């Protein structure tokens, strides 16, 4: 099962960062800035193993983009086979997922919401409806929000209130309901707080 459906704040407290970007996670991290569980307050933080650091970075990336363990492993192996820096290849593949592009375009408040939009058929790529959140867009692709979705209150609220600016590798249309992939994202254009080298070290053991 790809989607995590448990308590979001619990995962964010465990990993020490707001994974899904919701207000509830922010409140939980402010009120209880320690890991969940009976011994969360008393657990020693000074003596953290190298393996734990690597595992936490992998979990951050996996939960942030909504992948199952098997999907994430397969994506790492593909990135490892591709020419270039493995960690950067992996993050680039994650950024090019269709649900992430919908999130980056500012149409969805969170990546899980973007995943839902794609799954419900609200998004087209080059004029064709695509309902696969993991679909990987390419340079030159045109991603559009379908007419029915443009009238949705939640989409209008996300665009007006969040006012999220697409990254430099995406070009937004004048009306804001379409984005074009100008280029493949570079590492400095990916703002997810993940140390990808630790993930590579974990999987390369």
C-alpha positions in Angstrom: 0.0 0.0 0.0 1.6 3.3 -1.1 -0.3 5.8 1.0 0.3 6.2 4.7 -3.1 6.7 6.3 -2.1 6.9 10.0 -1.6 9.9 12.3 0.5 12.5 10.4 1.6 14.4 13.5 3.1 11.2 14.9 5.3 10.7 11.9 6.4 14.3 11.9 7.3 14.2 15.6 9.2 11.0 15.1 11.3 12.6 12.2 11.5 16.0 13.7 10.1 17.9 10.7 6.7 18.8 9.2 6.4 16.1 6.6 3.0 16.8 5.0 2.9 20.6 5.6 -0.4 20.6 7.6 -1.2 23.0 10.4 -1.9 20.1 12.8 1.7 18.9 12.4 3.0 22.4 13.1 1.0 22.6 16.3 2.1 19.1 17.4 5.8 19.9 16.8 5.5 23.2 18.8 3.6 21.7 21.7 5.5 18.4 21.9 8.9 18.8 20.3 10.0 15.3 21.1 9.3 11.8 19.6 5.9 10.2 20.3 5.5 7.3 22.7 5.8 6.6 26.4 9.6 7.2 26.4 9.6 10.1 23.9 10.7 12.7 26.5 13.4 10.6 28.1 15.0 9.1 25.0 18.6 10.1 24.8 19.3 12.1 21.6 23.1 12.4 21.9 24.0 8.9 21.0 22.3 8.5 17.6 23.7 5.7 15.4 24.7 6.3 11.8 22.1 3.8 10.7 19.3 5.7 12.5 20.3 8.9 10.7 20.2 7.2 7.4 16.9 5.5 8.1 15.3 8.8 9.2 16.4 10.6 6.0 14.9 7.8 3.9 11.7 7.9 5.8 11.5 11.7 5.4 11.8 11.4 1.6 9.4 8.4 1.4 6.6 9.9 3.5 7.0 13.4 1.9 6.4 12.0 -1.6 4.0 9.3 -0.6 5.8 6.1 -1.7 5.7 2.6 -0.4 9.0 1.0 0.6 9.1 -1.1 -2.5 8.4 1.9 -4.8 11.1 3.9 -3.1 13.6 1.0 -3.4 12.9 0.6 -7.1 13.2 4.3 -7.7 16.6 4.3 -5.9 17.8 1.4 -8.0 16.7 3.2 -11.2 18.6 6.4 -10.1 21.7 4.3 -9.3 21.7 2.8 -12.8 21.3 6.3 -14.4 24.4 8.3 -15.3 25.1 11.1 -12.8 24.9 11.5 -9.0 22.6 8.9 -7.6 21.1 11.0 -4.8 20.3 13.9 -7.2 18.8 11.5 -9.7 16.6 10.1 -7.1 15.3 13.5 -5.9 14.8 14.6 -9.5 12.6 11.5 -10.2 10.6 12.3 -7.1 10.1 15.9 -8.2 8.9 14.8 -11.6 6.0 12.8 -10.3 2.7 14.1 -11.6 1.2 14.5 -8.1 4.3 16.5 -7.0 4.0 18.8 -10.1 0.3 19.5 -9.2 1.5 20.4 -5.7 4.3 22.6 -7.0 1.9 24.4 -9.3 0.0 25.6 -6.3 -3.3 23.8 -7.2 -3.1 21.5 -4.1 -2.3 22.4 -0.5 -0.4 19.2 0.2 1.0 16.3 -1.9 -1.7 13.9 -0.6 -4.3 16.3 -1.9 -2.5 16.6 -5.2 -2.4 12.8 -5.4 -6.2 12.8 -4.9 -6.7 15.4 -7.7 -4.7 13.2 -10.1 -6.5 10.0 -9.1 -9.9 11.6 -9.6 -9.0 12.6 -13.1 -8.7 16.3 -12.7 -5.3 16.6 -14.4 -4.2 16.3 -18.1 -0.7 15.9 -19.6 -0.4 17.1 -23.1 -4.1 17.2 -23.5 -4.7 13.6 -22.2 -6.2 12.8 -18.8 -3.7 11.0 -16.6 -4.9 9.3 -13.3 -1.6 7.8 -12.2 0.1 10.0 -9.4 3.5 8.4 -10.0 3.4 9.3 -13.8 6.8 10.9 -14.5 6.6 14.1 -16.6 9.2 15.1 -19.1 10.9 18.2 -20.3 8.4 20.0 -22.6 5.3 18.4 -21.1 2.2 20.6 -20.6 0.3 19.8 -17.4 -3.2 21.4 -17.2 -6.0 21.4 -14.7 -9.2 20.3 -16.3 -12.2 22.7 -16.7 -14.3 21.1 -14.0 -11.5 21.2 -11.4 -10.8 24.9 -12.1 -14.2 25.7 -10.6 -13.7 23.7 -7.4 -13.7 25.8 -4.3 -10.7 24.0 -2.8 -8.6 24.7 -5.9 -9.6 28.4 -5.9 -8.8 28.7 -2.1 -5.4 27.0 -2.6 -4.5 29.4 -5.4 -5.7 32.6 -3.7 -4.7 31.9 -0.1 -1.6 29.8 -0.4 -0.3 31.8 -3.5 2.5 29.3 -4.0 5.0 30.2 -6.8 6.0 27.3 -9.0 9.8 26.5 -9.0 12.0 27.8 -11.8 11.8 24.5 -13.7 8.1 25.0 -14.2 6.5 27.8 -16.2 3.0 28.8 -15.3 0.4 30.0 -17.8 -1.2 33.5 -17.6 -4.4 32.1 -16.0 -2.4 29.8 -13.6 -4.2 26.6 -14.6 -1.4 25.1 -16.7 2.3 24.6 -16.2 5.0 23.6 -18.7 8.1 21.6 -17.7 10.9 23.9 -18.9 13.8 21.7 -17.7 14.6 18.9 -15.3 14.9 20.2 -11.7 18.4 20.8 -10.4 19.4 20.0 -6.8 19.4 23.7 -5.7 15.8 24.0 -7.0 14.5 21.2 -4.7 13.7 22.6 -1.3 12.8 19.3 0.5 15.0 19.1 3.6 16.4 15.7 2.9 20.1 14.7 2.9 20.0 12.3 0.0 23.6 11.1 0.4 22.6 9.4 3.7 19.8 7.5 1.7 22.3 6.4 -0.9 24.7 5.2 1.9 21.8 3.2 3.5 20.8 1.4 0.3 24.4 0.8 -0.9 25.3 -1.3 2.1 
